[in-house]
Amino acid sequence: MTAKLSPTQIAWRAAQDIEDGAYVNLGIGFPEMVAKFQPPGREAIFHTENGILGFGEAPPAGDEDWDLINAGKKAVTIKPGTAFFHHADSFAMVRGGHLDVAILGAYEVAETGDLANWSTGPRGVPAVGGAMDLVHGAKRVAVITDHVTKDGKPKLVQRCSLPLTGVGCVTRIYSSLAVIDIEGGRFVLREKLPSLSIDALQALTGAEMLVPAPVVDLTVPEL
């Protein structure tokens, strides 16, 4: 297997595309890392389904206030302008189209933009949670993920085999090997690791990629 980006580096790359002042929801787990890498001069306003808008970074260990948590049950801090509201109001914001960006993890993404990011298998979560609302309420839905599974199978596929979170909802994928857009029901390669050939990347992708010229080198800092 070729060298690949670490989860931290994938999160960094995804953060570079978040506009200043954007209202953003980050999925539980891996996507939460994106908040650490806001570019200088930009400030996103982060939303969490349990009812906080505009919260700050995680507090130092030992300084947590466990009444202040995000949807992943991780401690957060408040800052000037932080707002608290009912869980139902939080989902009304999502369903009402008031979020600019949702960034989620994935088990599978289809070339049509379908997303599967939950499973009923032995290690699956018991329900889809807020993701089903986010993928159809946010104005832009992006995925961060390893390009392949732990056993080397493609996570970017023609059709998802797992239960769907949403249909035709994903527009961009930030993977451990590439940045890929979804346009017109096809994967469109935008950036790839300079050490990886297009043929090698295609062999690790479960559907044919369109490769417009030029393809930009995917470069990230050492993190």
Backbone as numpy.savetxt, mean C-alpha at the origin, in Angstrom:
# Nx Ny Nz CAx CAy CAz Cx Cy Cz
17.53 -16.13 -6.75 16.69 -14.94 -6.75 17.56 -13.69 -6.75
17.20 -12.74 -7.59 17.96 -11.50 -7.68 17.83 -10.69 -6.40
18.73 -9.73 -6.23 18.62 -8.80 -5.12 17.29 -8.05 -5.23
16.76 -7.69 -4.10 15.46 -7.01 -4.11 15.43 -5.94 -3.03
14.44 -5.07 -3.11 14.26 -4.03 -2.11 13.74 -4.64 -0.81
14.14 -4.05 0.29 13.61 -4.44 1.60 12.23 -3.80 1.77
11.42 -4.30 2.71 10.14 -3.63 2.98 10.29 -2.15 3.28
11.34 -1.79 4.02 11.56 -0.38 4.34 11.79 0.43 3.07
12.55 -0.10 2.13 12.83 0.61 0.88 11.58 0.71 0.01
10.76 -0.34 0.00 9.49 -0.27 -0.75 8.61 0.83 -0.16
8.53 0.88 1.17 7.72 1.91 1.83 8.25 3.30 1.49
9.57 3.46 1.47 10.16 4.75 1.11 9.74 5.17 -0.29
9.82 4.24 -1.24 9.46 4.59 -2.62 8.00 4.99 -2.73
7.12 4.28 -2.06 5.70 4.63 -2.11 5.44 6.00 -1.52
6.17 6.36 -0.48 5.97 7.65 0.19 6.30 8.81 -0.73
7.20 8.60 -1.69 7.62 9.70 -2.55 6.50 10.20 -3.47
5.47 9.41 -3.65 4.37 9.79 -4.54 3.17 10.38 -3.80
3.26 10.54 -2.50 2.15 11.12 -1.74 2.29 12.64 -1.76
1.27 13.32 -2.22 1.31 14.77 -2.37 1.17 15.47 -1.01
1.71 16.67 -0.94 1.58 17.48 0.26 0.10 17.75 0.54
-0.29 17.54 1.80 -1.67 17.79 2.21 -2.65 16.70 1.88
-2.19 15.58 1.31 -3.09 14.49 0.95 -3.65 13.81 2.20
-4.90 13.40 2.12 -5.53 12.60 3.17 -5.28 11.13 2.84
-4.62 10.43 3.76 -4.06 9.11 3.45 -4.44 8.09 4.51
-4.85 6.92 4.06 -5.04 5.79 4.97 -4.03 4.72 4.61
-3.30 4.24 5.62 -2.30 3.20 5.44 -2.81 1.90 6.04
-2.76 0.83 5.29 -3.22 -0.46 5.78 -2.42 -0.94 6.99
-3.00 -1.87 7.70 -2.38 -2.41 8.92 -1.12 -3.20 8.55
-0.07 -3.04 9.36 1.16 -3.80 9.16 2.14 -3.08 8.26
2.65 -3.78 7.26 3.67 -3.27 6.36 3.37 -1.85 5.84
2.15 -1.56 5.35 1.90 -0.21 4.82 2.08 0.91 5.83
1.95 0.62 7.12 2.12 1.67 8.13 3.51 2.29 8.08
4.49 1.56 7.53 5.86 2.06 7.45 5.98 3.27 6.53
5.05 3.43 5.61 5.11 4.53 4.65 5.14 5.88 5.36
4.47 5.98 6.50 4.37 7.26 7.21 5.73 7.79 7.67
6.72 6.91 7.79 8.04 7.33 8.28 8.84 8.10 7.24
8.40 8.06 5.98 9.26 8.53 4.90 8.65 9.66 4.07
7.92 10.55 4.74 7.39 11.69 4.01 8.55 12.57 3.52
8.54 12.94 2.25 9.62 13.77 1.73 9.67 15.13 2.43
10.85 15.73 2.53 10.97 17.06 3.13 10.06 18.07 2.42
9.38 18.87 3.23 8.49 19.88 2.67 7.09 19.40 2.38
6.83 18.13 2.62 5.48 17.60 2.42 4.96 17.03 3.73
3.67 17.16 3.93 3.05 16.59 5.12 1.69 16.01 4.76
1.58 14.70 4.84 0.30 14.04 4.63 -0.52 14.09 5.91
-1.83 13.95 5.76 -2.75 13.93 6.90 -3.29 12.50 6.98
-2.87 11.78 8.00 -3.17 10.36 8.08 -4.49 10.10 8.79
-5.25 9.17 8.23 -6.58 8.79 8.71 -6.53 7.33 9.14
-7.21 7.01 10.22 -7.32 5.61 10.64 -8.78 5.28 10.93
-9.18 4.04 10.55 -10.59 3.68 10.58 -11.23 3.78 11.95
-10.44 3.64 13.01 -11.05 3.67 14.34 -11.37 5.09 14.81
-11.04 6.12 14.00 -11.57 7.44 14.30 -10.58 8.52 14.68
-9.43 8.61 14.01 -8.48 9.69 14.24 -8.02 10.23 12.88
-7.89 11.54 12.79 -7.39 12.19 11.58 -6.27 13.16 11.97
-5.14 13.05 11.28 -4.05 13.98 11.53 -3.19 13.63 12.73
-3.07 12.34 13.04 -2.26 11.93 14.19 -0.78 11.95 13.85
0.05 11.84 14.89 1.49 11.92 14.70 2.16 10.56 14.74
3.47 10.58 14.85 4.27 9.35 14.81 4.11 8.55 16.09
4.65 7.34 16.08 4.60 6.50 17.27 5.41 7.12 18.40
4.95 7.01 19.64 5.71 7.55 20.77 6.90 6.66 21.11
7.88 7.19 21.85 8.99 6.35 22.30 8.47 5.20 23.17
9.17 4.09 23.14 8.80 2.94 23.97 8.73 3.37 25.44
7.64 3.02 26.08 7.43 3.38 27.47 6.59 4.61 27.67
6.41 5.40 26.59 5.60 6.63 26.67 4.24 6.48 26.01
3.85 5.26 25.71 2.58 5.06 25.01 1.38 5.44 25.89
0.37 6.02 25.27 -0.95 6.19 25.88 -1.86 5.25 25.11
-2.26 4.15 25.74 -2.98 3.11 25.02 -4.44 3.45 24.76
-4.86 4.66 25.13 -6.13 5.19 24.65 -5.97 5.83 23.28
-4.73 6.00 22.83 -4.44 6.60 21.53 -3.78 5.55 20.64
-4.59 4.87 19.85 -4.09 3.80 18.99 -4.68 3.94 17.59
-4.00 3.34 16.62 -4.54 3.30 15.26 -5.31 2.00 15.05
-5.76 1.77 13.81 -6.56 0.58 13.53 -5.79 -0.71 13.74
-4.46 -0.64 13.68 -3.63 -1.81 13.94 -3.26 -1.99 15.39
-3.91 -1.21 16.27 -3.70 -1.28 17.72 -2.28 -0.86 18.12
-1.67 -0.02 17.29 -0.35 0.53 17.61 -0.52 1.94 18.18
0.30 2.28 19.17 0.21 3.59 19.80 0.61 4.69 18.83
-0.13 5.80 18.88 0.19 6.98 18.07 0.24 8.20 19.00
0.68 9.32 18.46 0.68 10.57 19.20 -0.28 11.55 18.54
-0.67 12.56 19.29 -1.51 13.61 18.73 -0.65 14.85 18.52
-1.11 15.72 17.64 -0.43 16.97 17.37 -1.49 18.04 17.11
-1.12 19.30 17.05 -2.14 20.34 16.81 -2.98 20.03 15.58
-4.29 20.06 15.75 -5.19 19.77 14.65 -5.70 18.35 14.59
-5.14 17.45 15.40 -5.65 16.08 15.42 -7.12 16.07 15.78
-7.91 15.27 15.05 -9.36 15.19 15.30 -9.75 13.76 15.64
-10.72 13.63 16.55 -11.26 12.34 16.95 -12.74 12.29 16.59
-13.22 11.13 16.17 -14.62 11.03 15.77 -15.07 9.58 15.87
-16.37 9.39 15.76 -16.98 8.07 15.89 -16.54 7.16 14.74
-16.47 5.87 15.05 -16.11 4.86 14.06 -17.00 4.97 12.81
-18.29 5.20 13.01 -19.20 5.31 11.86 -18.88 6.53 11.02
-18.51 7.64 11.66 -18.13 8.83 10.90 -16.84 8.59 10.12
-15.94 7.80 10.70 -14.70 7.48 10.00 -14.98 6.74 8.70
-15.88 5.77 8.75 -16.22 5.03 7.54 -17.04 5.87 6.57
-17.78 6.85 7.10 -18.49 7.78 6.20 -17.49 8.61 5.41
-16.37 8.97 6.04 -15.31 9.69 5.31 -14.75 8.82 4.19
-14.51 7.55 4.50 -13.98 6.62 3.50 -14.96 6.45 2.36
-16.20 6.10 2.70 -17.19 5.78 1.68 -17.63 7.02 0.90
-17.45 8.18 1.52 -17.84 9.43 0.86 -16.80 9.98 -0.09
-15.69 9.28 -0.26 -14.67 9.71 -1.21 -13.79 10.83 -0.73
-13.60 10.95 0.59 -12.82 12.05 1.14 -11.34 11.73 1.34
-10.92 10.50 1.06 -9.51 10.15 1.17 -8.85 10.21 -0.21
-7.67 10.79 -0.26 -6.95 10.90 -1.52 -6.24 9.61 -1.89
-5.69 8.93 -0.89 -4.84 7.76 -1.15 -5.09 6.69 -0.09
-5.16 5.45 -0.52 -5.09 4.29 0.38 -3.93 3.42 -0.10
-3.06 3.04 0.82 -1.93 2.17 0.49 -2.07 0.89 1.30
-2.16 -0.24 0.62 -2.48 -1.51 1.24 -1.46 -2.57 0.86
-1.41 -3.62 1.66 -0.64 -4.80 1.31 -1.47 -5.70 0.41
-0.86 -6.80 -0.06 -1.57 -7.68 -0.98 -1.05 -9.10 -0.91
-1.97 -10.05 -1.09 -1.60 -11.42 -1.40 -1.48 -11.58 -2.91
-2.43 -10.99 -3.64 -2.42 -11.06 -5.10 -2.99 -9.75 -5.66
-2.44 -9.34 -6.81 -3.02 -8.24 -7.58 -3.13 -8.72 -9.02
-4.32 -8.57 -9.60 -4.53 -8.98 -10.99 -4.25 -7.83 -11.94
-3.96 -8.18 -13.20 -3.67 -7.17 -14.20 -4.86 -6.26 -14.46
-6.04 -6.67 -14.05 -7.24 -5.85 -14.17 -7.40 -4.86 -13.02
-6.50 -4.93 -12.03 -6.61 -4.07 -10.86 -7.37 -4.69 -9.70
-7.80 -5.94 -9.86 -8.45 -6.64 -8.74 -7.43 -6.88 -7.63
-7.90 -6.80 -6.39 -7.01 -6.97 -5.23 -7.53 -8.06 -4.31
-6.63 -8.93 -3.88 -6.91 -9.91 -2.83 -5.90 -9.67 -1.71
-6.36 -9.13 -0.59 -5.42 -8.88 0.51 -5.92 -9.44 1.83
-6.81 -10.44 1.75 -7.20 -11.16 2.96 -7.46 -12.61 2.56
-7.44 -13.48 3.54 -7.57 -14.90 3.26 -8.29 -15.58 4.40
-9.04 -16.62 4.07 -9.70 -17.43 5.08 -8.92 -18.69 5.39
-7.68 -18.77 4.91 -6.85 -19.95 5.13 -6.38 -20.05 6.57
-5.51 -21.04 6.87 -5.09 -21.29 8.25 -4.37 -20.11 8.89
-3.74 -19.26 8.09 -3.08 -18.07 8.63 -3.82 -16.79 8.27
-5.03 -16.93 7.77 -5.79 -15.78 7.33 -6.42 -15.03 8.49
-6.79 -13.79 8.21 -7.53 -13.00 9.20 -9.00 -13.37 9.10
-9.79 -13.13 10.16 -11.17 -13.61 10.16 -12.10 -12.82 9.27
-11.70 -11.64 8.79 -12.58 -10.84 7.94 -11.75 -9.83 7.17
-12.39 -9.20 6.20 -11.68 -8.27 5.33 -11.42 -6.94 6.01
-12.14 -6.61 7.08 -11.92 -5.35 7.78 -12.32 -4.16 6.94
-11.59 -3.02 7.10 -11.94 -1.81 6.39 -11.43 -1.74 4.97
-10.62 -2.71 4.55 -10.00 -2.64 3.23 -11.04 -2.59 2.11
-12.14 -3.31 2.26 -13.14 -3.35 1.20 -13.75 -1.97 0.98
-13.90 -1.20 2.05 -14.40 0.17 1.92 -13.33 1.08 1.33
-12.09 0.91 1.80 -11.00 1.79 1.36 -10.74 1.68 -0.13
-10.77 0.47 -0.68 -10.39 0.31 -2.08 -11.40 0.95 -3.03
-12.62 1.16 -2.57 -13.61 1.79 -3.44 -13.97 3.21 -2.99
-13.45 3.63 -1.83 -13.72 4.98 -1.37 -12.59 5.95 -1.63
-11.35 5.46 -1.58 -10.19 6.34 -1.80 -10.06 6.69 -3.28
-9.56 7.90 -3.53 -9.42 8.35 -4.92 -8.31 7.59 -5.64
-7.30 7.18 -4.91 -6.20 6.40 -5.51 -5.85 5.26 -4.58
-5.70 4.06 -5.13 -5.36 2.88 -4.34 -4.04 2.31 -4.86
-3.06 2.23 -3.98 -1.76 1.66 -4.32 -1.49 0.46 -3.42
-0.64 -0.42 -3.91 -0.26 -1.63 -3.17 1.24 -1.63 -2.98
1.70 -2.03 -1.79 3.11 -2.32 -1.57 3.23 -3.79 -1.21
4.19 -4.47 -1.84 4.26 -5.92 -1.68 5.59 -6.46 -2.18
5.97 -7.62 -1.70 7.03 -8.37 -2.35 6.52 -8.79 -3.72
7.41 -8.93 -4.68 6.98 -9.25 -6.04 6.49 -10.69 -6.16
7.04 -11.58 -5.31 6.66 -12.99 -5.33 6.39 -13.46 -3.91
5.76 -14.62 -3.80 5.50 -15.21 -2.50 6.79 -15.81 -1.92
6.73 -16.29 -0.70 7.91 -16.89 -0.07 8.41 -18.10 -0.82
7.52 -18.78 -1.54 7.97 -19.93 -2.33 8.17 -19.59 -3.80
8.29 -18.29 -4.10 8.68 -17.86 -5.44 7.58 -17.75 -6.47
6.32 -17.85 -6.07 5.23 -17.75 -7.02 4.84 -16.28 -7.21
4.42 -15.89 -8.42 4.06 -14.49 -8.66 2.88 -14.04 -7.81
2.98 -12.82 -7.31 1.85 -12.19 -6.62 1.09 -11.25 -7.57
1.72 -10.93 -8.70 1.08 -10.14 -9.74 0.64 -11.13 -10.81
-0.68 -11.26 -10.98 -1.22 -12.39 -11.74 -2.27 -11.92 -12.76
-2.66 -12.85 -13.63 -3.74 -12.54 -14.57 -5.07 -12.41 -13.84
-5.38 -13.37 -13.00 -6.62 -13.36 -12.24 -6.33 -13.83 -10.81
-6.94 -13.20 -9.84 -6.73 -13.58 -8.44 -7.42 -14.91 -8.15
-6.77 -15.74 -7.35 -7.35 -17.01 -6.93 -7.93 -16.94 -5.53
-7.59 -15.92 -4.78 -8.07 -15.74 -3.41 -9.30 -14.84 -3.39
-10.03 -14.79 -2.25 -11.21 -13.92 -2.16 -10.83 -12.47 -2.44
-11.64 -11.78 -3.23 -11.33 -10.42 -3.63 -11.70 -9.41 -2.54
-10.83 -8.44 -2.38 -11.12 -7.28 -1.56 -11.85 -6.24 -2.39
-11.43 -6.08 -3.64 -12.06 -5.12 -4.53 -11.79 -5.47 -5.97
-12.64 -4.96 -6.86 -12.56 -5.24 -8.29 -12.10 -3.98 -9.01
-11.04 -4.11 -9.81 -10.58 -3.00 -10.63 -10.21 -1.76 -9.86
-9.62 -1.93 -8.68 -9.41 -0.79 -7.79 -7.97 -0.32 -7.71
-7.00 -1.18 -7.96 -5.58 -0.82 -7.80 -5.08 -0.13 -9.06
-4.34 0.97 -8.88 -3.78 1.68 -10.03 -2.26 1.64 -10.07
-1.60 1.38 -8.94 -0.13 1.32 -8.93 0.34 0.29 -7.92
1.41 -0.43 -8.26 2.02 -1.43 -7.39 3.48 -1.05 -7.17
3.87 -0.98 -5.91 5.27 -0.79 -5.54 5.76 -2.14 -5.01
6.55 -2.84 -5.79 7.00 -4.16 -5.37 8.47 -4.12 -5.00
8.97 -5.25 -4.59 10.39 -5.37 -4.22 11.31 -5.33 -5.44
10.73 -5.36 -6.65 11.53 -5.37 -7.88 11.20 -4.24 -8.84
10.00 -3.65 -8.70 9.56 -2.73 -9.75 8.43 -1.83 -9.26
8.18 -0.79 -10.04 6.96 0.01 -9.91 6.14 -0.23 -11.16
4.91 -0.68 -10.98 4.07 -1.09 -12.10 2.71 -0.41 -11.99
2.27 0.23 -13.06 0.94 0.80 -13.11 -0.03 -0.21 -13.71
-1.31 -0.02 -13.43 -2.36 -0.80 -14.06 -3.20 0.15 -14.89
-3.17 -0.07 -16.19 -3.87 0.80 -17.13 -4.54 -0.06 -18.20
-5.84 0.16 -18.40 -6.54 -0.58 -19.44 -6.52 -2.07 -19.26
-6.49 -2.54 -18.01 -6.49 -3.96 -17.74 -5.17 -4.64 -17.99
-4.08 -3.88 -17.96 -2.75 -4.45 -18.19 -1.75 -3.90 -17.17
-0.71 -4.71 -16.88 0.43 -4.23 -16.11 1.32 -3.41 -17.03
1.68 -2.22 -16.59 2.56 -1.34 -17.37 3.79 -1.03 -16.53
4.95 -1.47 -16.98 6.19 -1.30 -16.23 6.66 0.15 -16.29
6.90 0.75 -15.13 7.39 2.13 -15.06 8.84 2.21 -14.55
9.17 1.42 -13.53 10.51 1.43 -12.96 10.89 0.00 -12.60
12.18 -0.31 -12.70 12.66 -1.62 -12.28 14.06 -1.47 -11.71
14.47 -2.45 -10.90 15.83 -2.45 -10.38 16.81 -2.49 -11.55
17.85 -1.66 -11.53 18.79 -1.64 -12.65 19.51 -2.96 -12.88
19.64 -3.77 -11.83 20.35 -5.05 -11.95 19.49 -6.16 -12.54
18.22 -5.87 -12.79 17.27 -6.89 -13.23 16.85 -6.62 -14.67
16.99 -7.62 -15.52 16.56 -7.45 -16.91 15.04 -7.50 -17.00
14.51 -6.96 -18.07 13.07 -7.00 -18.28 12.60 -8.45 -18.43
13.38 -9.28 -19.11 12.99 -10.69 -19.27 12.95 -11.41 -17.92
13.91 -11.12 -17.04 13.92 -11.76 -15.72 12.73 -11.30 -14.89
12.40 -10.01 -14.98 11.23 -9.50 -14.26 9.96 -10.11 -14.79
9.85 -10.24 -16.11 8.66 -10.85 -16.69 8.49 -12.29 -16.23
9.60 -13.02 -16.08 9.53 -14.41 -15.63 8.99 -14.53 -14.22
9.09 -13.47 -13.43 8.60 -13.46 -12.06 7.23 -12.82 -11.93
6.62 -12.48 -13.06 5.33 -11.80 -13.09 4.32 -12.71 -13.78
3.16 -12.88 -13.17 2.20 -13.87 -13.66 1.29 -13.41 -14.77
1.56 -12.25 -15.36 0.82 -11.77 -16.52 1.77 -10.92 -17.35
1.48 -10.81 -18.63 2.38 -10.06 -19.51 2.38 -8.57 -19.15
3.58 -7.99 -19.10 3.73 -6.56 -18.85 3.88 -5.80 -20.16
3.27 -4.64 -20.23 3.59 -3.71 -21.29 4.83 -2.93 -20.86
5.74 -2.70 -21.79 7.01 -2.06 -21.45 7.21 -0.85 -22.36
6.62 0.29 -21.98 6.85 1.50 -22.78 8.25 2.05 -22.53
8.80 2.74 -23.50 10.12 3.35 -23.30 9.93 4.80 -22.86
10.80 5.29 -21.97 11.84 4.52 -21.29 11.33 3.95 -19.97
11.97 2.88 -19.51 11.73 2.35 -18.17 12.78 2.96 -17.25
12.34 3.59 -16.19 13.23 4.31 -15.27 13.86 3.32 -14.30
15.13 3.55 -13.94 15.77 2.75 -12.91 15.11 3.00 -11.56
14.77 1.94 -10.86 14.22 2.03 -9.51 15.38 2.13 -8.52
15.61 3.31 -8.03 16.72 3.54 -7.10 16.18 4.10 -5.80
16.66 3.56 -4.69 16.22 3.98 -3.36 17.45 4.07 -2.45
17.34 4.83 -1.36 18.49 4.92 -0.46 18.67 3.63 0.35
19.87 3.47 0.91 20.10 2.37 1.85 19.38 2.72 3.16
18.49 1.88 3.59 17.69 2.17 4.79 17.78 1.01 5.77
